[in-house]
């Protein structure tokens, strides 16, 4: 079992920045691929970013467009999402997820609300 707790979401003006954090506990953190997802009001959950176990492979959704940066600190069992140049359409609940196998996400956090005012 892995427990994930997100934090850092808040109300921010368009063009501003936020740093989301996800604290993991339970199993060996470095065994897990980590990802960030989001669900906007009235929409399906969508993928935002991925980071491999060592941090050597990083991928982003196209809409990120160099605005977001995912990182992890395996010594602290933490994964981060730095979000810059925020837009109103980034308003969503952001979730971190952990997965053992490629293509599967086994554990999810409860989410943190990001609201971007225009």
Phi and psi in radians as a Rosetta constraint file:
Dihedral C 1 N 2 CA 2 C 2 CIRCULARHARMONIC -2.220 0.35
Dihedral N 2 CA 2 C 2 N 3 CIRCULARHARMONIC 2.308 0.35
Dihedral C 2 N 3 CA 3 C 3 CIRCULARHARMONIC -1.847 0.35
Dihedral N 3 CA 3 C 3 N 4 CIRCULARHARMONIC 2.341 0.35
Dihedral C 3 N 4 CA 4 C 4 CIRCULARHARMONIC -2.162 0.35
Dihedral N 4 CA 4 C 4 N 5 CIRCULARHARMONIC 2.302 0.35
Dihedral C 4 N 5 CA 5 C 5 CIRCULARHARMONIC -2.277 0.35
Dihedral N 5 CA 5 C 5 N 6 CIRCULARHARMONIC 2.027 0.35
Dihedral C 5 N 6 CA 6 C 6 CIRCULARHARMONIC -1.558 0.35
Dihedral N 6 CA 6 C 6 N 7 CIRCULARHARMONIC 2.698 0.35
Dihedral C 6 N 7 CA 7 C 7 CIRCULARHARMONIC -2.711 0.35
Dihedral N 7 CA 7 C 7 N 8 CIRCULARHARMONIC 2.934 0.35
Dihedral C 7 N 8 CA 8 C 8 CIRCULARHARMONIC 1.855 0.35
Dihedral N 8 CA 8 C 8 N 9 CIRCULARHARMONIC -0.188 0.35
Dihedral C 8 N 9 CA 9 C 9 CIRCULARHARMONIC -1.279 0.35
Dihedral N 9 CA 9 C 9 N 10 CIRCULARHARMONIC 2.516 0.35
Dihedral C 9 N 10 CA 10 C 10 CIRCULARHARMONIC -2.910 0.35
Dihedral N 10 CA 10 C 10 N 11 CIRCULARHARMONIC -3.115 0.35
Dihedral C 10 N 11 CA 11 C 11 CIRCULARHARMONIC -1.462 0.35
Dihedral N 11 CA 11 C 11 N 12 CIRCULARHARMONIC 2.254 0.35
Dihedral C 11 N 12 CA 12 C 12 CIRCULARHARMONIC -2.466 0.35
Dihedral N 12 CA 12 C 12 N 13 CIRCULARHARMONIC 2.654 0.35
Dihedral C 12 N 13 CA 13 C 13 CIRCULARHARMONIC -1.388 0.35
Dihedral N 13 CA 13 C 13 N 14 CIRCULARHARMONIC 2.685 0.35
Dihedral C 13 N 14 CA 14 C 14 CIRCULARHARMONIC -0.984 0.35
Dihedral N 14 CA 14 C 14 N 15 CIRCULARHARMONIC 2.415 0.35
Dihedral C 14 N 15 CA 15 C 15 CIRCULARHARMONIC 1.597 0.35
Dihedral N 15 CA 15 C 15 N 16 CIRCULARHARMONIC -0.186 0.35
Dihedral C 15 N 16 CA 16 C 16 CIRCULARHARMONIC -1.463 0.35
Dihedral N 16 CA 16 C 16 N 17 CIRCULARHARMONIC -3.061 0.35
Dihedral C 16 N 17 CA 17 C 17 CIRCULARHARMONIC -2.283 0.35
Dihedral N 17 CA 17 C 17 N 18 CIRCULARHARMONIC 2.663 0.35
Dihedral C 17 N 18 CA 18 C 18 CIRCULARHARMONIC -2.502 0.35
Dihedral N 18 CA 18 C 18 N 19 CIRCULARHARMONIC 2.660 0.35
Dihedral C 18 N 19 CA 19 C 19 CIRCULARHARMONIC -2.131 0.35
Dihedral N 19 CA 19 C 19 N 20 CIRCULARHARMONIC 2.007 0.35
Dihedral C 19 N 20 CA 20 C 20 CIRCULARHARMONIC -1.570 0.35
Dihedral N 20 CA 20 C 20 N 21 CIRCULARHARMONIC 2.542 0.35
Dihedral C 20 N 21 CA 21 C 21 CIRCULARHARMONIC -2.177 0.35
Dihedral N 21 CA 21 C 21 N 22 CIRCULARHARMONIC 2.637 0.35
Dihedral C 21 N 22 CA 22 C 22 CIRCULARHARMONIC -2.379 0.35
Dihedral N 22 CA 22 C 22 N 23 CIRCULARHARMONIC 2.060 0.35
Dihedral C 22 N 23 CA 23 C 23 CIRCULARHARMONIC -1.719 0.35
Dihedral N 23 CA 23 C 23 N 24 CIRCULARHARMONIC 2.268 0.35
Dihedral C 23 N 24 CA 24 C 24 CIRCULARHARMONIC -1.963 0.35
Dihedral N 24 CA 24 C 24 N 25 CIRCULARHARMONIC 2.545 0.35
Dihedral C 24 N 25 CA 25 C 25 CIRCULARHARMONIC -2.591 0.35
Dihedral N 25 CA 25 C 25 N 26 CIRCULARHARMONIC 2.786 0.35
Dihedral C 25 N 26 CA 26 C 26 CIRCULARHARMONIC 2.039 0.35
Dihedral N 26 CA 26 C 26 N 27 CIRCULARHARMONIC -1.084 0.35
Dihedral C 26 N 27 CA 27 C 27 CIRCULARHARMONIC -2.091 0.35
Dihedral N 27 CA 27 C 27 N 28 CIRCULARHARMONIC 3.122 0.35
Dihedral C 27 N 28 CA 28 C 28 CIRCULARHARMONIC -1.158 0.35
Dihedral N 28 CA 28 C 28 N 29 CIRCULARHARMONIC 1.950 0.35
Dihedral C 28 N 29 CA 29 C 29 CIRCULARHARMONIC -1.039 0.35
Dihedral N 29 CA 29 C 29 N 30 CIRCULARHARMONIC -0.687 0.35
Dihedral C 29 N 30 CA 30 C 30 CIRCULARHARMONIC -1.244 0.35
Dihedral N 30 CA 30 C 30 N 31 CIRCULARHARMONIC -0.098 0.35
Dihedral C 30 N 31 CA 31 C 31 CIRCULARHARMONIC -1.353 0.35
Dihedral N 31 CA 31 C 31 N 32 CIRCULARHARMONIC -0.217 0.35
Dihedral C 31 N 32 CA 32 C 32 CIRCULARHARMONIC -1.950 0.35
Dihedral N 32 CA 32 C 32 N 33 CIRCULARHARMONIC 2.362 0.35
Dihedral C 32 N 33 CA 33 C 33 CIRCULARHARMONIC -1.211 0.35
Dihedral N 33 CA 33 C 33 N 34 CIRCULARHARMONIC 2.557 0.35
Dihedral C 33 N 34 CA 34 C 34 CIRCULARHARMONIC -2.197 0.35
Dihedral N 34 CA 34 C 34 N 35 CIRCULARHARMONIC 2.567 0.35
Dihedral C 34 N 35 CA 35 C 35 CIRCULARHARMONIC -2.505 0.35
Dihedral N 35 CA 35 C 35 N 36 CIRCULARHARMONIC 2.789 0.35
Dihedral C 35 N 36 CA 36 C 36 CIRCULARHARMONIC -2.029 0.35
Dihedral N 36 CA 36 C 36 N 37 CIRCULARHARMONIC 2.410 0.35
Dihedral C 36 N 37 CA 37 C 37 CIRCULARHARMONIC -2.300 0.35
Dihedral N 37 CA 37 C 37 N 38 CIRCULARHARMONIC 2.932 0.35
Dihedral C 37 N 38 CA 38 C 38 CIRCULARHARMONIC -2.588 0.35
Dihedral N 38 CA 38 C 38 N 39 CIRCULARHARMONIC 2.704 0.35
Dihedral C 38 N 39 CA 39 C 39 CIRCULARHARMONIC -2.289 0.35
Dihedral N 39 CA 39 C 39 N 40 CIRCULARHARMONIC 2.010 0.35
Dihedral C 39 N 40 CA 40 C 40 CIRCULARHARMONIC -1.507 0.35
Dihedral N 40 CA 40 C 40 N 41 CIRCULARHARMONIC 2.758 0.35
Dihedral C 40 N 41 CA 41 C 41 CIRCULARHARMONIC -0.981 0.35
Dihedral N 41 CA 41 C 41 N 42 CIRCULARHARMONIC 2.224 0.35
Dihedral C 41 N 42 CA 42 C 42 CIRCULARHARMONIC 1.327 0.35
Dihedral N 42 CA 42 C 42 N 43 CIRCULARHARMONIC 0.142 0.35
Dihedral C 42 N 43 CA 43 C 43 CIRCULARHARMONIC -2.144 0.35
Dihedral N 43 CA 43 C 43 N 44 CIRCULARHARMONIC 2.899 0.35
Dihedral C 43 N 44 CA 44 C 44 CIRCULARHARMONIC -1.332 0.35
Dihedral N 44 CA 44 C 44 N 45 CIRCULARHARMONIC 2.738 0.35
Dihedral C 44 N 45 CA 45 C 45 CIRCULARHARMONIC -1.119 0.35
Dihedral N 45 CA 45 C 45 N 46 CIRCULARHARMONIC 2.433 0.35
Dihedral C 45 N 46 CA 46 C 46 CIRCULARHARMONIC -2.308 0.35
Dihedral N 46 CA 46 C 46 N 47 CIRCULARHARMONIC 2.656 0.35
Dihedral C 46 N 47 CA 47 C 47 CIRCULARHARMONIC -1.266 0.35
Dihedral N 47 CA 47 C 47 N 48 CIRCULARHARMONIC 2.467 0.35
Dihedral C 47 N 48 CA 48 C 48 CIRCULARHARMONIC -2.023 0.35
Dihedral N 48 CA 48 C 48 N 49 CIRCULARHARMONIC -0.927 0.35
Dihedral C 48 N 49 CA 49 C 49 CIRCULARHARMONIC -2.767 0.35
Dihedral N 49 CA 49 C 49 N 50 CIRCULARHARMONIC 2.733 0.35
Dihedral C 49 N 50 CA 50 C 50 CIRCULARHARMONIC -2.376 0.35
Dihedral N 50 CA 50 C 50 N 51 CIRCULARHARMONIC 2.547 0.35
Dihedral C 50 N 51 CA 51 C 51 CIRCULARHARMONIC -2.431 0.35
Dihedral N 51 CA 51 C 51 N 52 CIRCULARHARMONIC 2.388 0.35
Dihedral C 51 N 52 CA 52 C 52 CIRCULARHARMONIC -1.312 0.35
Dihedral N 52 CA 52 C 52 N 53 CIRCULARHARMONIC 3.053 0.35
Dihedral C 52 N 53 CA 53 C 53 CIRCULARHARMONIC -1.000 0.35
Dihedral N 53 CA 53 C 53 N 54 CIRCULARHARMONIC -0.718 0.35
Dihedral C 53 N 54 CA 54 C 54 CIRCULARHARMONIC -1.570 0.35
Dihedral N 54 CA 54 C 54 N 55 CIRCULARHARMONIC -0.218 0.35
Dihedral C 54 N 55 CA 55 C 55 CIRCULARHARMONIC 1.551 0.35
Dihedral N 55 CA 55 C 55 N 56 CIRCULARHARMONIC 0.046 0.35
Dihedral C 55 N 56 CA 56 C 56 CIRCULARHARMONIC -1.376 0.35
Dihedral N 56 CA 56 C 56 N 57 CIRCULARHARMONIC -0.326 0.35
Dihedral C 56 N 57 CA 57 C 57 CIRCULARHARMONIC -2.114 0.35
Dihedral N 57 CA 57 C 57 N 58 CIRCULARHARMONIC 2.223 0.35
Dihedral C 57 N 58 CA 58 C 58 CIRCULARHARMONIC -2.319 0.35
Dihedral N 58 CA 58 C 58 N 59 CIRCULARHARMONIC 2.410 0.35
Dihedral C 58 N 59 CA 59 C 59 CIRCULARHARMONIC -2.384 0.35
Dihedral N 59 CA 59 C 59 N 60 CIRCULARHARMONIC 2.653 0.35
Dihedral C 59 N 60 CA 60 C 60 CIRCULARHARMONIC -2.336 0.35
Dihedral N 60 CA 60 C 60 N 61 CIRCULARHARMONIC 2.663 0.35
Dihedral C 60 N 61 CA 61 C 61 CIRCULARHARMONIC -1.186 0.35
Dihedral N 61 CA 61 C 61 N 62 CIRCULARHARMONIC 2.655 0.35
Dihedral C 61 N 62 CA 62 C 62 CIRCULARHARMONIC -1.019 0.35
Dihedral N 62 CA 62 C 62 N 63 CIRCULARHARMONIC -0.605 0.35
Dihedral C 62 N 63 CA 63 C 63 CIRCULARHARMONIC -1.235 0.35
Dihedral N 63 CA 63 C 63 N 64 CIRCULARHARMONIC -0.202 0.35
Dihedral C 63 N 64 CA 64 C 64 CIRCULARHARMONIC -1.159 0.35
Dihedral N 64 CA 64 C 64 N 65 CIRCULARHARMONIC -0.761 0.35
Dihedral C 64 N 65 CA 65 C 65 CIRCULARHARMONIC 0.805 0.35
Dihedral N 65 CA 65 C 65 N 66 CIRCULARHARMONIC 0.938 0.35
Dihedral C 65 N 66 CA 66 C 66 CIRCULARHARMONIC 1.169 0.35
Dihedral N 66 CA 66 C 66 N 67 CIRCULARHARMONIC 0.222 0.35
Dihedral C 66 N 67 CA 67 C 67 CIRCULARHARMONIC -1.584 0.35
Dihedral N 67 CA 67 C 67 N 68 CIRCULARHARMONIC -0.512 0.35
Dihedral C 67 N 68 CA 68 C 68 CIRCULARHARMONIC -1.928 0.35
Dihedral N 68 CA 68 C 68 N 69 CIRCULARHARMONIC 2.626 0.35
Dihedral C 68 N 69 CA 69 C 69 CIRCULARHARMONIC -2.358 0.35
Dihedral N 69 CA 69 C 69 N 70 CIRCULARHARMONIC 2.162 0.35
Dihedral C 69 N 70 CA 70 C 70 CIRCULARHARMONIC -1.702 0.35
Dihedral N 70 CA 70 C 70 N 71 CIRCULARHARMONIC 2.492 0.35
Dihedral C 70 N 71 CA 71 C 71 CIRCULARHARMONIC -2.642 0.35
Dihedral N 71 CA 71 C 71 N 72 CIRCULARHARMONIC 2.900 0.35
Dihedral C 71 N 72 CA 72 C 72 CIRCULARHARMONIC -2.528 0.35
Dihedral N 72 CA 72 C 72 N 73 CIRCULARHARMONIC 2.694 0.35
Dihedral C 72 N 73 CA 73 C 73 CIRCULARHARMONIC -2.239 0.35
Dihedral N 73 CA 73 C 73 N 74 CIRCULARHARMONIC 1.730 0.35
Dihedral C 73 N 74 CA 74 C 74 CIRCULARHARMONIC -1.187 0.35
Dihedral N 74 CA 74 C 74 N 75 CIRCULARHARMONIC -0.437 0.35
Dihedral C 74 N 75 CA 75 C 75 CIRCULARHARMONIC -1.230 0.35
Dihedral N 75 CA 75 C 75 N 76 CIRCULARHARMONIC -0.469 0.35
Dihedral C 75 N 76 CA 76 C 76 CIRCULARHARMONIC -1.859 0.35
Dihedral N 76 CA 76 C 76 N 77 CIRCULARHARMONIC -0.011 0.35
Dihedral C 76 N 77 CA 77 C 77 CIRCULARHARMONIC 1.006 0.35
Dihedral N 77 CA 77 C 77 N 78 CIRCULARHARMONIC 0.803 0.35
Dihedral C 77 N 78 CA 78 C 78 CIRCULARHARMONIC -2.242 0.35
Dihedral N 78 CA 78 C 78 N 79 CIRCULARHARMONIC 2.565 0.35
Dihedral C 78 N 79 CA 79 C 79 CIRCULARHARMONIC -2.266 0.35
Dihedral N 79 CA 79 C 79 N 80 CIRCULARHARMONIC 2.535 0.35
Dihedral C 79 N 80 CA 80 C 80 CIRCULARHARMONIC -2.223 0.35
Dihedral N 80 CA 80 C 80 N 81 CIRCULARHARMONIC 2.740 0.35
Dihedral C 80 N 81 CA 81 C 81 CIRCULARHARMONIC -2.365 0.35
Dihedral N 81 CA 81 C 81 N 82 CIRCULARHARMONIC 1.864 0.35
Dihedral C 81 N 82 CA 82 C 82 CIRCULARHARMONIC -1.509 0.35
Dihedral N 82 CA 82 C 82 N 83 CIRCULARHARMONIC 2.153 0.35
Dihedral C 82 N 83 CA 83 C 83 CIRCULARHARMONIC -2.093 0.35
Dihedral N 83 CA 83 C 83 N 84 CIRCULARHARMONIC 2.097 0.35
Dihedral C 83 N 84 CA 84 C 84 CIRCULARHARMONIC -2.047 0.35
Dihedral N 84 CA 84 C 84 N 85 CIRCULARHARMONIC 2.868 0.35
Dihedral C 84 N 85 CA 85 C 85 CIRCULARHARMONIC 0.863 0.35
Dihedral N 85 CA 85 C 85 N 86 CIRCULARHARMONIC 0.853 0.35
Dihedral C 85 N 86 CA 86 C 86 CIRCULARHARMONIC -1.139 0.35
Dihedral N 86 CA 86 C 86 N 87 CIRCULARHARMONIC 2.543 0.35
Dihedral C 86 N 87 CA 87 C 87 CIRCULARHARMONIC -2.095 0.35
Dihedral N 87 CA 87 C 87 N 88 CIRCULARHARMONIC 2.826 0.35
Dihedral C 87 N 88 CA 88 C 88 CIRCULARHARMONIC -1.048 0.35
Dihedral N 88 CA 88 C 88 N 89 CIRCULARHARMONIC -0.570 0.35
Dihedral C 88 N 89 CA 89 C 89 CIRCULARHARMONIC -1.261 0.35
Dihedral N 89 CA 89 C 89 N 90 CIRCULARHARMONIC -0.100 0.35
Dihedral C 89 N 90 CA 90 C 90 CIRCULARHARMONIC -1.448 0.35
Dihedral N 90 CA 90 C 90 N 91 CIRCULARHARMONIC -0.094 0.35
Dihedral C 90 N 91 CA 91 C 91 CIRCULARHARMONIC -1.062 0.35
Dihedral N 91 CA 91 C 91 N 92 CIRCULARHARMONIC 2.158 0.35
Dihedral C 91 N 92 CA 92 C 92 CIRCULARHARMONIC -3.102 0.35
Dihedral N 92 CA 92 C 92 N 93 CIRCULARHARMONIC 2.947 0.35
Dihedral C 92 N 93 CA 93 C 93 CIRCULARHARMONIC -1.556 0.35
Dihedral N 93 CA 93 C 93 N 94 CIRCULARHARMONIC 2.237 0.35
Dihedral C 93 N 94 CA 94 C 94 CIRCULARHARMONIC -1.825 0.35
Dihedral N 94 CA 94 C 94 N 95 CIRCULARHARMONIC 2.333 0.35
Dihedral C 94 N 95 CA 95 C 95 CIRCULARHARMONIC -2.126 0.35
Dihedral N 95 CA 95 C 95 N 96 CIRCULARHARMONIC 2.475 0.35
Dihedral C 95 N 96 CA 96 C 96 CIRCULARHARMONIC -1.776 0.35
Dihedral N 96 CA 96 C 96 N 97 CIRCULARHARMONIC 2.679 0.35
Dihedral C 96 N 97 CA 97 C 97 CIRCULARHARMONIC -2.453 0.35
Dihedral N 97 CA 97 C 97 N 98 CIRCULARHARMONIC 2.649 0.35
Dihedral C 97 N 98 CA 98 C 98 CIRCULARHARMONIC -2.201 0.35
Dihedral N 98 CA 98 C 98 N 99 CIRCULARHARMONIC 2.435 0.35
Dihedral C 98 N 99 CA 99 C 99 CIRCULARHARMONIC -2.458 0.35
Dihedral N 99 CA 99 C 99 N 100 CIRCULARHARMONIC 2.505 0.35
Dihedral C 99 N 100 CA 100 C 100 CIRCULARHARMONIC -1.490 0.35
Dihedral N 100 CA 100 C 100 N 101 CIRCULARHARMONIC -0.862 0.35
Dihedral C 100 N 101 CA 101 C 101 CIRCULARHARMONIC -1.754 0.35
Dihedral N 101 CA 101 C 101 N 102 CIRCULARHARMONIC 2.664 0.35
Dihedral C 101 N 102 CA 102 C 102 CIRCULARHARMONIC -1.018 0.35
Dihedral N 102 CA 102 C 102 N 103 CIRCULARHARMONIC 2.303 0.35
Dihedral C 102 N 103 CA 103 C 103 CIRCULARHARMONIC 1.528 0.35
Dihedral N 103 CA 103 C 103 N 104 CIRCULARHARMONIC -0.070 0.35
Dihedral C 103 N 104 CA 104 C 104 CIRCULARHARMONIC -2.144 0.35
Dihedral N 104 CA 104 C 104 N 105 CIRCULARHARMONIC 2.492 0.35
Dihedral C 104 N 105 CA 105 C 105 CIRCULARHARMONIC -2.096 0.35
Dihedral N 105 CA 105 C 105 N 106 CIRCULARHARMONIC 1.964 0.35
Dihedral C 105 N 106 CA 106 C 106 CIRCULARHARMONIC -1.636 0.35
Dihedral N 106 CA 106 C 106 N 107 CIRCULARHARMONIC -0.497 0.35
Dihedral C 106 N 107 CA 107 C 107 CIRCULARHARMONIC -2.354 0.35
Dihedral N 107 CA 107 C 107 N 108 CIRCULARHARMONIC 2.517 0.35
Dihedral C 107 N 108 CA 108 C 108 CIRCULARHARMONIC -2.311 0.35
Dihedral N 108 CA 108 C 108 N 109 CIRCULARHARMONIC 2.571 0.35
Dihedral C 108 N 109 CA 109 C 109 CIRCULARHARMONIC -1.467 0.35
Dihedral N 109 CA 109 C 109 N 110 CIRCULARHARMONIC -3.125 0.35
Dihedral C 109 N 110 CA 110 C 110 CIRCULARHARMONIC -1.508 0.35
Dihedral N 110 CA 110 C 110 N 111 CIRCULARHARMONIC -0.235 0.35
Dihedral C 110 N 111 CA 111 C 111 CIRCULARHARMONIC 1.695 0.35
Dihedral N 111 CA 111 C 111 N 112 CIRCULARHARMONIC 2.718 0.35
Dihedral C 111 N 112 CA 112 C 112 CIRCULARHARMONIC -2.370 0.35
Dihedral N 112 CA 112 C 112 N 113 CIRCULARHARMONIC 2.344 0.35
Dihedral C 112 N 113 CA 113 C 113 CIRCULARHARMONIC -1.445 0.35
Dihedral N 113 CA 113 C 113 N 114 CIRCULARHARMONIC 2.218 0.35
Dihedral C 113 N 114 CA 114 C 114 CIRCULARHARMONIC -2.002 0.35
Dihedral N 114 CA 114 C 114 N 115 CIRCULARHARMONIC 2.164 0.35
Dihedral C 114 N 115 CA 115 C 115 CIRCULARHARMONIC -2.159 0.35
Dihedral N 115 CA 115 C 115 N 116 CIRCULARHARMONIC 2.159 0.35
Dihedral C 115 N 116 CA 116 C 116 CIRCULARHARMONIC -1.956 0.35
Dihedral N 116 CA 116 C 116 N 117 CIRCULARHARMONIC 2.065 0.35
Dihedral C 116 N 117 CA 117 C 117 CIRCULARHARMONIC -1.625 0.35
Dihedral N 117 CA 117 C 117 N 118 CIRCULARHARMONIC 2.438 0.35
